[in-house]
Structure formats: C-alpha cells, structure tokens
Amino acid sequence: MATPTQELHRLTSYAPPVDDWVKPPDDPRAVTSFESNDLELLPWFYKRYSQELPRVPLPRELPPTEASTVEVLAGSATVPAAELDLAQLGRVLFLASGVVRTTARPYAVCLFRAAGSAGARFPIELYVAVPEGGTLPPGVHWYDPEAHELVQIGPPPGAGAVTVVSTGVPWRTGWRYRERGYRHIYWDSGTMLSQLLAAAASAGIEAELYTRFPDRHVTELVGADGVHEWPVALVALGDGPPAIQASGTAARGEVDANPVEFPLETAAQRAGDVDELGEPWPAGEPVDVPLRASPPVETVVLSRSSQRRLDPSRGLSGDVLRTAFAAATRGIGVPHRVVVNGVEGFEAGVYRWPELARAGNFRSELYHVALDQGLPRDAAFVVIGVTDVAALDDREYREAQLAAGLVEGRLHLLAYALAAGASGMTFFDSDVPGLLGEQVDTLLFTCVGVPEYASKRGGLPGSPAEFRQVASRIDDES
C-alpha cells in the first residue's frame, strides 16, 4: 500500500499534454474550488502580525566577508569565527530570505527574495528562537523579509543554540502549482537553506541543519497551525542542539486572508511527523575542485537571479562543470545525473557522474520533457536529482526533495560565482526515465549555462532594486 507521500507524488506527477499542469489531480481529495493563478486570490507575499508586537530593527549594512564562494561551498575555506550579533544574524537572514528586488505589475508590486523560488511564490517563513543569556535579544522572533526586522512573537525558548526555523506555507505556492506545491515547498526551502548555510559558513558561524525534529513542538514554538503553515527545517547557529522547547504561547499571525487547505498535502506532511530530535545533516568532507577563486557570498547572492534565457550557442568549460557538480553535491546522498549539451572536453550525453551513460545530443528531448521550455535545451548542462520514491518513507521523501533543493541552490551560487547563470525547471515526470535511460523518479532539474542578459544586482536591506522581468523563451524549435 502506498504511503501518503508516495500517493501525493503519483497524483502530482506531470505527463503530456503540456497544458494539463494547471489542472487538479484526478482524485476526489484534490481541491477544485479555485482556478490556478487567479489574481483575485493572489496570496500575500509574507505573513502579517499585529503592529503592537515588539520589533527589533536589524542593521542594514551587511558585515563584509572575504572567502571565495566556491571555497565556502567546497568546504575548503578557512574563515575566522565571527560573533553571532545582530549584524551577523541579520546578514544570514537577509542573504537567505530578504527582499532584494521588486517589480511592478498591474495587480501588485511583487517582492523577490534573495534565494530563488518557483514562480516567485516564496512559500517560506523564517523564525529565530533565541534563549536567554546571550548577546541577542531573547525570544522567538519572526523575520520580516521586507522591513529587515525581528518581530517578537513568543517568549524565549529553553536552553540550546540560537535556532533558525524554516516553515512552509502551502497556499502560497499551491495557488499556482496546486498539490504539486508540496514539492516546491521543499525545493524552495532547500534553495533558501543553501544560501543561509553558505552565509553562515562564510562568516565563520557554525551552522548545523536538522530535518528530524519533534514537529508538534516546533509547530507550537513558532505559532504555526500545522495546516496552513508547518515546520520544514531547523538550523542551529553555534554550539549545542537547537533551542526548540517553547516556554509559552506564540502569536500566530496570519498567512493570508483566506488560505486554501490542500488535504493531500496536510496528510502527507502529518504522515512524516516524528517525536524526537535527530542528528544534524553531515556537512560532507571538503572536495578538491579545479576552480577556486570567486567573489564572496554576499556579492554572489546579490548578483544571482533565476535566469530566464540561456545562450545555446555558447558553452562552458569542463572545469566549471567539474567544480559546480562536486561542490553542489558535497555531503548529499541523493543521486544526481548530468545531461551535457555544450561543455568543453565532455561528449554530449547523459552522465551517471562521472561516467557517460548515453551519448548523444539530447537538446530536443530536454526541451519537450521540460514542458516545451527553452532553458534546459539551451543550457550547457542540466543537473537532475533522482530517487526511488517507493523506497522512501514519508520523512525520507521530505528530505529527498529538500536535498534536491539544496543542490539546486548551490548550483545557482556556483554558477554566478563562476560567471555563468542557472535556473530551476519543472518537467514531465513521465518522460524523464526515457531521457535518462533508467527507471527513476525525478526530483528537480537545474539548468546551468551562459546567460543571454546580465541580471540586475539585488539591493541591500530596505533598498531593493526595481527591475523589469525578462520573459522566458517558450517557443518552437525552429
């Protein structure tokens, strides 16, 4: 019998024709009460809390760092330890989830965060649990990504390390992707966490990622309801286990005026709940990469965007591929395949890294498997996370999707650090096995290549850059 996450994965797997992706899954439990992308129902860009709650402004000048982004992600950077004060905490939160760009649409001013998100939905909220006795203001705080402030929503937690809690808001991404938004929450969380962890490491701040924790306790700690918002991951900053024991009731806030519940997602999430704190994710041993020099993390994050057009006439060096793949997958147990279109010194084809599994030009297949979108066809290479969903329990399923998001986020940073570009991409689940030549379940595509345009640099806290979004290439192959 299928588990709830296995059932959700099956029901949210795409197959041709291309226009079917906006339809509800064929299941009586699927939500059919709204039309995808209905602007009248556009979700809020972040939570709202009472203005009477105490606020702590975070410094708007980010403390600079010097370590190469590539070396940080490869695990080879030597960085002196910094004190976790308000400035450093603000830097970590902003480079993970702060508003860096805005664009005006007829219906709203859209807010773009530091880390990428499918459809610019940004279904993530961040909280910081600070025990008493340190230099940071004690309490449970919500991070306001636009104002760059901490909003105290609860009393200080019990003992432990200062802890960042990441939560997911299913309606915010389900508005566009329906029940498949469950995957997007974990992909986007992984992408965001890749930047949070890189920001901490580049400042010499110890950070450990936890994905096994008592869900009920963490839900109560941050005032989530477990239906319209639930915890995804913890990051303990500094020594000791994460501080997750609530000492009082947290203010709930509102995720939206009228959020819609997706019962299939609620069931999948609850099926994976556990009662105990697990071990942190291993960081992975440092990897030796051919390219090491690159700008620091804050420079790369602010230059990064989700590239919408790649130049198919230009390829990348073999050293870029070797560096990006090794550093992006460091410490990650989920398998990843590489489809090479245009990389110097590499034959075109599908790689079960580092071996060539299927030689050939697969640009046309990539175009069609990605819902007739040009990015994977035009990329120099495409990295594809794969797994066997039938072999995963409900918690492992969450972790596999999160791991794929972590790899995507690292590939974004590495691409921009090495003067390339990157973007995540959705896909027809049904057609990926034929492309790869093996029967696997697909987690996520990341396209890396030469950008057709230079992205406008993101702004600092309180001063997001205004920009006009470039249209994706969705065309025929002529």
C-alpha positions as CSV (number, residue, x, y, z in Angstrom):
1,M,0.0,0.0,0.0
2,A,1.3,3.4,-0.9
3,T,2.3,5.9,1.8
4,P,0.7,9.4,1.8
5,T,3.8,11.0,0.2
6,Q,4.1,8.2,-2.4
7,E,0.4,8.8,-3.3
8,L,0.9,12.5,-3.4
9,H,3.9,12.1,-5.7
10,R,2.0,9.9,-8.1
11,L,-1.0,12.3,-8.2
12,T,1.2,15.3,-8.8
13,S,3.4,13.8,-11.5
14,Y,3.1,15.6,-14.8
15,A,2.5,13.9,-18.1
16,P,1.8,15.4,-21.6
17,P,-0.1,17.3,-22.9
18,V,1.6,20.5,-21.8
19,D,-1.5,22.4,-20.7
20,D,-2.5,19.8,-18.1
21,W,-0.2,21.1,-15.4
22,V,-2.8,23.7,-14.2
23,K,-5.5,21.0,-13.7
24,P,-6.2,19.5,-10.3
25,P,-5.1,15.9,-9.7
26,D,-7.6,13.2,-10.7
27,D,-8.6,12.3,-7.1
28,P,-11.7,13.1,-5.0
29,R,-9.4,14.6,-2.3
30,A,-7.9,17.2,-4.7
31,V,-9.0,20.8,-4.3
32,T,-11.2,22.1,-7.2
33,S,-12.6,25.2,-5.6
34,F,-10.4,27.8,-7.3
35,E,-8.6,28.5,-10.6
36,S,-4.8,28.4,-10.6
37,N,-3.2,31.9,-10.9
38,D,-6.5,33.7,-10.2
39,L,-5.2,37.2,-9.4
40,E,-8.3,37.9,-7.3
41,L,-6.9,35.2,-4.9
42,L,-3.2,36.3,-5.1
43,P,-1.7,35.1,-1.8
44,W,0.2,37.6,0.5
45,F,3.9,37.7,-0.1
46,Y,4.6,37.1,3.6
47,K,2.8,36.7,7.0
48,R,1.2,39.6,8.9
49,Y,1.4,40.2,12.6
50,S,-0.1,42.8,15.0
51,Q,1.8,46.1,14.8
52,E,1.8,46.1,18.6
53,L,4.3,43.2,18.9
54,P,7.9,44.3,19.8
55,R,10.2,44.9,16.8
56,V,14.0,44.8,16.7
57,P,15.4,46.5,13.6
58,L,18.4,44.7,12.1
59,P,21.5,46.6,10.9
60,R,21.1,47.4,7.2
61,E,24.8,47.3,6.5
62,L,25.9,43.8,5.9
63,P,29.2,42.8,7.5
64,P,31.6,42.0,4.6
65,T,33.4,38.7,4.1
66,E,36.4,37.7,2.0
67,A,36.2,34.0,1.5
68,S,35.6,32.7,-2.1
69,T,32.0,31.4,-2.5
70,V,33.4,28.4,-4.4
71,E,35.7,27.5,-1.5
72,V,32.9,28.0,1.0
73,L,30.7,25.5,-0.9
74,A,33.6,23.1,-1.5
75,G,34.3,23.1,2.3
76,S,37.8,24.3,1.8
77,A,37.5,28.0,3.0
78,T,39.4,29.0,6.2
79,V,37.3,31.7,7.9
80,P,37.9,33.2,11.3
81,A,34.9,32.9,13.6
82,A,32.6,35.9,13.9
83,E,30.4,36.7,16.9
84,L,26.7,36.0,16.3
85,D,25.5,39.5,17.0
86,L,22.5,41.3,15.4
87,A,24.6,42.4,12.4
88,Q,25.7,38.8,11.6
89,L,22.3,37.4,12.3
90,G,20.8,40.0,10.0
91,R,23.3,39.1,7.3
92,V,22.5,35.4,7.4
93,L,18.7,36.0,7.4
94,F,18.8,38.6,4.6
95,L,21.1,36.6,2.3
96,A,18.7,33.6,2.8
97,S,15.3,35.3,2.6
98,G,15.4,39.1,2.5
99,V,13.7,41.1,-0.2
100,V,16.3,42.1,-2.8
101,R,14.3,43.1,-5.9
102,T,10.8,44.3,-6.7
103,T,8.9,44.6,-9.9
104,A,5.6,46.5,-10.5
105,R,2.8,44.5,-12.1
106,P,-0.7,45.8,-12.8
107,Y,-2.1,43.9,-9.8
108,A,0.7,44.3,-7.2
109,V,4.3,45.2,-6.5
110,C,5.9,41.8,-6.4
111,L,8.7,41.1,-3.9
112,F,11.6,38.9,-4.8
113,R,13.7,37.2,-2.1
114,A,17.5,36.6,-2.1
115,A,17.0,32.9,-2.8
116,G,15.1,31.6,-5.9
117,S,11.6,30.2,-5.8
118,A,9.5,28.5,-8.5
119,G,7.1,31.0,-9.9
120,A,8.3,33.6,-7.5
121,R,6.0,32.2,-4.9
122,F,8.4,32.2,-1.9
123,P,6.4,29.9,0.3
124,I,8.9,30.1,3.2
125,E,8.8,31.9,6.5
126,L,11.8,32.2,8.9
127,Y,11.9,32.4,12.7
128,V,14.7,32.8,15.1
129,A,14.5,31.1,18.6
130,V,16.9,32.9,21.0
131,P,17.4,31.5,24.5
132,E,18.2,33.9,27.4
133,G,21.7,34.6,28.4
134,G,23.3,35.6,25.1
135,T,24.0,38.8,23.2
136,L,20.9,38.6,21.0
137,P,17.5,39.7,22.2
138,P,15.9,36.7,23.8
139,G,12.6,35.4,22.5
140,V,11.0,33.7,19.5
141,H,11.1,36.1,16.6
142,W,9.6,36.1,13.1
143,Y,11.9,37.6,10.4
144,D,10.2,40.4,8.4
145,P,11.8,40.0,5.0
146,E,10.8,43.4,3.7
147,A,11.4,45.6,6.8
148,H,14.5,43.5,7.8
149,E,13.4,43.4,11.4
150,L,12.8,40.8,14.0
151,V,9.2,40.7,15.4
152,Q,9.0,39.0,18.8
153,I,6.1,36.6,18.7
154,G,6.9,34.4,21.7
155,P,8.9,34.2,25.0
156,P,12.5,32.8,24.9
157,P,12.7,29.0,24.3
158,G,14.5,26.6,26.6
159,A,18.3,26.1,26.5
160,G,20.1,25.4,23.3
161,A,21.8,27.1,20.4
162,V,20.2,30.1,18.6
163,T,17.9,28.4,16.1
164,V,16.5,29.4,12.7
165,V,13.2,27.7,12.0
166,S,12.0,27.4,8.4
167,T,8.3,26.8,7.7
168,G,6.3,26.2,4.6
169,V,3.0,27.9,3.6
170,P,1.2,25.5,1.1
171,W,-1.4,28.0,-0.1
172,R,1.3,30.5,-1.3
173,T,2.7,28.0,-3.8
174,G,-0.4,25.9,-4.2
175,W,-2.2,29.0,-5.7
176,R,0.0,28.4,-8.8
177,Y,1.0,24.7,-8.6
178,R,-1.9,23.2,-6.7
179,E,-1.0,20.0,-4.8
180,R,2.4,19.7,-6.6
181,G,3.3,22.8,-4.5
182,Y,4.2,20.3,-1.7
183,R,7.3,19.5,-3.7
184,H,8.0,23.2,-4.3
185,I,8.0,23.9,-0.6
186,Y,10.8,21.5,0.0
187,W,12.7,22.5,-3.2
188,D,12.4,26.2,-2.3
189,S,13.4,25.5,1.3
190,G,16.5,23.7,0.2
191,T,17.4,26.5,-2.2
192,M,17.0,29.1,0.6
193,L,18.9,26.9,3.1
194,S,21.8,26.6,0.7
195,Q,22.2,30.3,0.9
196,L,21.6,30.5,4.7
197,L,24.3,27.9,5.3
198,A,26.7,29.5,2.9
199,A,26.2,32.9,4.5
200,A,26.9,31.5,8.0
201,A,30.0,29.5,6.8
202,S,31.4,32.5,5.0
203,A,31.4,34.4,8.3
204,G,32.8,31.6,10.4
205,I,29.5,30.9,12.2
206,E,28.9,27.3,13.0
207,A,25.6,26.1,11.5
208,E,24.0,22.7,11.6
209,L,20.9,21.6,9.6
210,Y,18.3,19.4,11.2
211,T,15.4,17.8,9.3
212,R,14.4,15.3,12.1
213,F,12.7,17.1,15.0
214,P,9.5,16.9,17.1
215,D,7.1,18.5,14.6
216,R,4.4,19.3,17.2
217,H,6.8,21.1,19.5
218,V,8.4,23.2,16.7
219,T,4.9,24.0,15.3
220,E,3.9,25.3,18.7
221,L,7.2,27.2,19.2
222,V,6.6,29.4,16.1
223,G,2.8,29.7,16.4
224,A,2.1,27.7,13.2
225,D,-1.2,25.8,12.9
226,G,0.1,22.7,11.2
227,V,-2.3,23.1,8.2
228,H,-1.7,26.4,6.5
229,E,1.9,26.5,7.8
230,W,4.2,23.8,9.1
231,P,7.9,23.4,10.0
232,V,10.3,22.3,7.4
233,A,13.8,22.5,8.8
234,L,16.0,23.9,11.7
235,V,19.4,25.4,11.6
236,A,21.3,25.6,14.9
237,L,23.7,28.5,14.9
238,G,26.6,28.0,17.3
239,D,27.3,25.2,19.8
240,G,24.7,22.9,21.2
241,P,21.4,21.3,20.0
242,P,18.7,23.6,18.6
243,A,16.5,25.5,21.1
244,I,13.0,24.2,20.3
245,Q,11.3,23.9,23.7
246,A,8.6,26.6,23.9
247,S,8.2,28.3,27.2
248,G,4.9,30.0,26.4
249,T,2.3,30.6,23.7
250,A,3.5,32.3,20.4
251,A,1.4,34.7,18.5
252,R,0.1,33.1,15.3
253,G,-0.2,35.9,12.8
254,E,-1.9,35.3,9.5
255,V,-0.5,33.6,6.5
256,D,-3.3,35.0,4.2
257,A,-6.8,36.5,4.3
258,N,-8.4,33.3,3.0
259,P,-5.8,30.5,2.7
260,V,-7.0,27.3,1.0
261,E,-6.1,23.9,2.6
262,F,-4.8,21.1,0.4
263,P,-5.9,17.9,2.3
264,L,-3.5,15.7,0.3
265,E,-0.6,17.9,1.4
266,T,-1.8,18.0,5.0
267,A,-2.0,14.2,5.1
268,A,1.5,13.8,3.5
269,Q,3.0,16.2,6.0
270,R,1.5,14.7,9.1
271,A,2.4,11.2,8.0
272,G,6.1,12.2,8.2
273,D,5.9,13.8,11.7
274,V,8.2,12.4,14.4
275,D,8.6,13.0,18.1
276,E,12.3,13.1,18.6
277,L,15.2,15.3,17.6
278,G,17.5,13.5,15.1
279,E,21.1,14.1,14.2
280,P,22.2,17.1,12.1
281,W,23.0,16.6,8.4
282,P,26.7,15.8,7.8
283,A,28.5,18.7,6.2
284,G,30.4,16.4,3.9
285,E,34.2,16.3,3.5
286,P,35.9,19.1,1.6
287,V,36.1,18.5,-2.1
288,D,39.0,19.3,-4.4
289,V,37.8,21.5,-7.3
290,P,39.7,22.8,-10.3
291,L,38.4,26.4,-9.9
292,R,38.6,28.1,-6.5
293,A,38.7,31.9,-7.0
294,S,35.4,33.7,-6.9
295,P,33.7,36.7,-5.2
296,P,32.4,36.4,-1.6
297,V,29.0,35.0,-0.8
298,E,27.1,38.4,-0.3
299,T,28.4,39.6,-3.8
300,V,27.2,36.4,-5.4
301,V,23.8,36.3,-3.7
302,L,23.0,39.8,-4.8
303,S,24.1,39.1,-8.4
304,R,22.1,35.8,-8.5
305,S,18.7,35.6,-10.2
306,S,16.7,32.8,-11.7
307,Q,18.0,33.1,-15.3
308,R,15.2,33.0,-17.8
309,R,17.2,32.8,-21.1
310,L,20.4,31.0,-21.7
311,D,22.5,31.3,-24.9
312,P,22.6,27.9,-26.7
313,S,25.4,29.0,-29.0
314,R,27.9,29.3,-26.1
315,G,29.1,26.5,-23.8
316,L,31.1,26.3,-20.6
317,S,34.5,24.9,-19.7
318,G,34.9,21.4,-18.3
319,D,36.3,23.0,-15.1
320,V,33.1,24.8,-14.5
321,L,31.1,21.6,-14.7
322,R,33.6,19.7,-12.5
323,T,33.7,22.4,-9.9
324,A,29.9,23.0,-9.8
325,F,28.9,19.3,-9.6
326,A,31.5,18.4,-6.9
327,A,30.7,21.4,-4.7
328,A,26.9,21.3,-5.2
329,T,26.6,17.6,-4.3
330,R,29.1,17.6,-1.4
331,G,27.5,15.7,1.5
332,I,24.3,15.0,-0.4
333,G,23.2,11.3,-0.6
334,V,20.5,11.8,-3.3
335,P,21.8,10.7,-6.7
336,H,22.1,13.3,-9.5
337,R,22.5,12.9,-13.2
338,V,24.0,15.3,-15.7
339,V,22.9,15.9,-19.2
340,V,25.7,17.7,-21.1
341,N,24.8,19.9,-24.1
342,G,27.8,22.1,-24.5
343,V,30.8,21.6,-22.2
344,E,34.4,21.8,-23.4
345,G,36.1,18.4,-23.1
346,F,32.8,16.5,-22.4
347,E,31.0,14.4,-25.0
348,A,27.3,15.4,-25.2
349,G,25.0,12.9,-23.5
350,V,23.7,11.7,-20.2
351,Y,26.2,11.1,-17.3
352,R,25.8,9.0,-14.2
353,W,28.6,11.0,-12.9
354,P,31.4,10.8,-13.8
355,E,30.6,8.1,-16.4
356,L,28.9,8.7,-19.7
357,A,25.8,6.5,-19.8
358,R,24.1,7.6,-23.0
359,A,26.0,9.5,-25.7
360,G,24.1,11.9,-28.0
361,N,22.5,15.3,-28.5
362,F,19.5,15.5,-26.2
363,R,18.6,19.1,-26.6
364,S,15.3,18.3,-28.3
365,E,14.4,15.8,-25.6
366,L,15.2,18.2,-22.8
367,Y,13.0,20.9,-24.5
368,H,10.0,18.6,-24.6
369,V,10.5,17.0,-21.2
370,A,10.6,20.5,-19.6
371,L,7.1,21.3,-20.9
372,D,8.4,22.9,-24.2
373,Q,10.5,25.4,-22.4
374,G,13.9,26.5,-23.7
375,L,16.1,26.7,-20.7
376,P,17.3,23.0,-20.5
377,R,17.6,22.8,-24.3
378,D,19.8,26.0,-24.3
379,A,21.8,25.2,-21.1
380,A,25.4,24.0,-21.3
381,F,24.5,21.2,-18.8
382,V,21.4,20.2,-16.8
383,V,21.7,18.5,-13.3
384,I,18.8,16.2,-12.5
385,G,18.1,14.9,-9.0
386,V,16.6,11.3,-9.0
387,T,15.4,8.8,-6.4
388,D,13.2,5.8,-5.9
389,V,10.1,7.1,-4.3
390,A,8.8,3.6,-3.5
391,A,11.8,3.1,-1.2
392,L,11.3,6.2,0.9
393,D,9.2,6.6,4.0
394,D,7.2,9.8,4.5
395,R,10.0,11.7,6.3
396,E,12.7,10.5,3.8
397,Y,10.5,11.8,1.0
398,R,10.6,15.3,2.5
399,E,14.4,15.0,3.0
400,A,15.0,13.8,-0.6
401,Q,13.1,16.8,-2.0
402,L,14.9,19.2,0.3
403,A,18.3,17.7,-0.7
404,A,17.4,18.3,-4.4
405,G,16.6,21.9,-3.5
406,L,20.0,22.3,-1.6
407,V,21.8,21.1,-4.7
408,E,19.8,23.5,-6.9
409,G,20.6,26.4,-4.6
410,R,24.3,25.6,-4.5
411,L,24.4,25.3,-8.3
412,H,22.8,28.8,-8.5
413,L,25.5,30.2,-6.3
414,L,28.3,28.3,-8.0
415,A,27.1,29.3,-11.5
416,Y,27.0,33.0,-10.6
417,A,30.3,32.8,-8.8
418,L,31.9,31.4,-12.0
419,A,30.3,33.9,-14.4
420,A,27.6,31.6,-15.6
421,G,23.8,31.5,-14.9
422,A,21.3,29.0,-13.6
423,S,17.6,28.3,-13.2
424,G,15.5,25.5,-11.8
425,M,13.0,23.8,-14.1
426,T,9.9,21.7,-13.9
427,F,9.3,18.6,-16.0
428,F,7.1,15.8,-17.3
429,D,7.7,13.1,-14.7
430,S,6.5,10.5,-17.2
431,D,9.2,11.3,-19.8
432,V,12.4,11.7,-17.7
433,P,13.1,7.9,-17.5
434,G,13.2,7.8,-21.3
435,L,15.6,10.7,-21.4
436,L,17.9,9.3,-18.7
437,G,17.7,5.7,-19.9
438,E,16.8,4.3,-16.4
439,Q,13.6,3.9,-14.4
440,V,13.9,6.6,-11.7
441,D,11.6,9.1,-10.1
442,T,12.6,12.7,-10.7
443,L,13.2,15.3,-8.0
444,L,14.4,18.5,-9.7
445,F,16.1,20.0,-12.8
446,T,18.7,22.7,-12.6
447,C,19.9,24.3,-15.9
448,V,23.4,25.9,-16.0
449,G,24.7,27.8,-18.9
450,V,25.7,31.2,-20.4
451,P,23.2,34.0,-19.7
452,E,21.7,35.9,-22.6
453,Y,21.5,39.0,-20.4
454,A,23.0,40.4,-17.2
455,S,20.7,40.3,-14.2
456,K,20.2,43.5,-12.3
457,R,22.0,43.4,-9.0
458,G,19.8,43.0,-5.9
459,G,19.6,45.7,-3.4
460,L,20.6,45.8,0.3
461,P,18.1,45.6,3.2
462,G,15.5,48.3,2.9
463,S,16.6,49.2,-0.6
464,P,15.5,46.5,-3.0
465,A,16.4,47.0,-6.7
466,E,13.5,47.7,-9.1
467,F,13.6,45.7,-12.3
468,R,11.6,44.5,-15.3
469,Q,11.4,40.8,-15.6
470,V,12.6,39.1,-18.7
471,A,10.2,36.7,-20.4
472,S,11.1,33.1,-20.6
473,R,11.7,31.5,-24.0
474,I,8.7,29.3,-24.7
475,D,8.8,28.6,-28.4
476,D,9.1,26.1,-31.2
477,E,12.4,24.6,-32.1
478,S,12.7,26.2,-35.5
